[in-house]
Amino acid sequence: MTTSEKPVFEGPLQQLARSAWQTLLFTGLVAIVLGAIVLYYPGQSLVVAGFLFGIYLVVSGIGYVMAAFGTHAGAAMRVLTFLTGVVSLVLGFFCFRDKFEAVWLLAIWIGISWVFRGATLLAAALSFDHLPARGWQVLSGAIIIIGGGVLIISPISSIEVLTLVAGIWLIAIGIVDVITAFQVRGRTKTTA
């Protein structure tokens, strides 16, 4: 007795959906675990983040110094690239001197980047009348500038609060990703 079953071929969209739910589930679980670690060990998480930040600064500093000698840009750009690399290297080495210096530099770095980001957003929102949700962008830019200023003025206590918020945020995003993963999985079964 022979049975002839028709082979079922999946389309590329169904294959993508099948792997997408698994990827979402994995990233959601990783986010939940990282968030729990950050909340359970906030001080150690900051030290690890500071250490990784130091590695980033050293690696990017080496890259900038090498780029300064290998680029075909003008002399001024080469000098600026070289100086950027040297400053990055020096700051990176400061991160390895003391764990508190690494956390302090990380907080200052985040604060400065937030001030620049907020100022850019605020300037764009104030300059262009046709931007959608212009009022919200002005408010967002002002809040980001204030947050960056707080991080610059009081880096250690601000970064500790930011660490706790990041831990809670990671857990919340992880839960949403896990729920979404199971919803995508359920939809792939019903569309087969």
C-alpha positions in Angstrom: 0.0 0.0 0.0 1.5 3.2 -1.1 0.5 6.7 0.0 1.3 9.6 -2.1 1.8 12.7 0.0 2.3 15.9 -1.8 5.4 17.7 -0.7 4.7 21.0 0.9 7.1 23.7 -0.1 7.4 26.7 2.1 7.6 30.1 0.5 10.3 32.5 1.5 7.9 34.6 3.6 6.8 31.6 5.7 10.5 30.6 6.2 11.3 34.1 7.3 8.3 34.1 9.7 9.4 30.8 11.2 12.9 32.0 11.9 11.7 35.4 13.0 9.7 34.1 15.9 12.7 32.1 17.1 14.9 35.1 16.8 12.4 37.3 18.7 12.1 34.6 21.4 15.9 34.4 21.8 16.4 38.2 21.9 13.5 38.6 24.4 15.0 35.9 26.7 18.4 37.5 26.5 17.0 40.9 27.3 15.1 39.5 30.3 18.3 37.8 31.6 20.4 40.9 31.1 17.9 43.1 32.7 17.7 40.8 35.7 21.5 40.7 36.0 21.7 44.5 35.8 19.0 44.9 38.5 20.5 42.3 40.8 24.1 43.5 40.3 23.9 47.2 39.4 27.3 48.1 40.8 29.1 45.3 39.0 27.1 45.9 35.8 28.4 49.5 35.8 32.0 48.3 36.3 31.6 45.8 33.4 30.1 48.6 31.2 32.9 50.9 32.2 35.5 48.2 31.3 33.8 47.5 27.9 33.7 51.3 27.3 37.5 51.4 27.9 38.0 48.6 25.4 35.9 50.5 22.9 37.9 53.7 23.4 41.2 52.0 23.0 40.1 50.0 19.9 38.5 53.1 18.3 41.6 55.2 19.2 43.9 52.8 17.4 41.6 52.8 14.4 41.6 56.6 14.3 45.4 56.9 14.6 45.8 54.3 11.8 43.2 56.1 9.7 45.1 59.4 10.1 48.1 57.9 8.4 46.2 56.0 5.8 43.7 58.5 4.6 43.9 60.6 1.5 42.2 63.6 3.2 43.7 66.9 3.7 46.3 67.7 6.3 43.8 69.4 8.7 41.5 66.3 8.6 44.5 64.0 9.2 45.6 66.0 12.2 42.1 66.0 13.6 41.7 62.3 13.1 45.1 61.7 14.7 44.1 63.9 17.7 40.8 62.1 18.1 42.6 58.8 18.2 45.1 59.9 20.8 42.4 61.4 23.0 40.4 58.2 22.7 43.4 56.1 23.6 44.2 58.3 26.7 40.6 58.2 27.9 40.5 54.4 27.3 43.6 53.9 29.4 42.0 56.0 32.2 39.1 53.5 32.2 41.6 50.8 33.1 43.2 52.7 36.0 40.2 52.6 38.3 36.7 51.3 38.0 35.2 54.5 39.2 37.1 56.5 36.6 35.6 54.2 33.9 32.1 54.6 35.2 32.6 58.4 35.5 34.0 58.7 32.0 31.1 56.5 30.7 28.6 58.8 32.4 30.3 62.0 31.0 30.4 60.4 27.5 26.7 59.6 27.6 25.9 63.1 29.0 27.8 64.9 26.3 26.3 62.8 23.6 22.8 63.5 25.0 23.4 67.2 25.1 24.5 67.2 21.5 21.6 64.9 20.4 19.1 67.0 22.3 20.5 70.3 20.9 20.4 68.9 17.4 16.8 67.7 17.8 15.8 71.0 19.4 17.5 73.1 16.7 15.9 71.1 13.9 12.5 71.3 15.5 12.8 75.1 16.0 14.2 75.7 12.5 11.7 73.8 10.4 8.1 74.8 10.6 6.9 71.8 8.5 8.1 69.0 10.8 5.4 66.6 12.1 4.9 66.7 15.8 7.2 69.7 16.1 6.1 70.5 19.7 6.9 67.0 20.8 10.3 67.2 19.2 11.0 70.5 21.0 10.0 68.9 24.3 12.0 65.8 23.6 15.1 67.8 22.7 14.8 69.9 25.9 14.4 66.7 28.0 17.4 65.1 26.4 19.5 68.2 27.0 18.4 68.3 30.6 19.2 64.6 31.1 22.6 65.0 29.5 23.3 68.0 31.7 22.4 66.0 34.8 24.7 63.2 33.8 27.5 65.7 33.3 26.9 67.6 36.6 26.4 64.5 38.7 27.8 61.5 36.7 28.0 58.8 39.3 24.6 59.0 41.0 23.0 59.7 37.6 24.5 56.7 36.0 23.4 54.5 38.9 19.8 55.6 38.3 20.2 55.1 34.6 21.5 51.6 35.2 18.3 50.7 37.2 16.1 52.2 34.5 18.0 50.2 31.9 17.5 47.0 33.8 13.8 47.5 34.1 13.6 48.6 30.5 15.5 45.5 29.3 13.1 43.2 31.2 10.0 45.0 29.8 11.3 44.9 26.3 12.2 41.2 26.7 8.7 40.3 27.9 7.2 42.1 24.9 9.6 40.3 22.5 8.7 36.9 24.0 5.0 37.6 23.7 5.4 38.9 20.2 7.5 35.8 19.3 4.6 33.5 20.3 2.1 35.6 18.5 4.2 35.4 15.3 4.6 31.6 15.8 0.8 31.2 16.1 0.2 33.2 13.0 2.7 31.2 11.0 0.8 28.0 11.9 -2.6 29.5 10.8 -1.3 30.9 7.5 0.2 27.5 6.5 
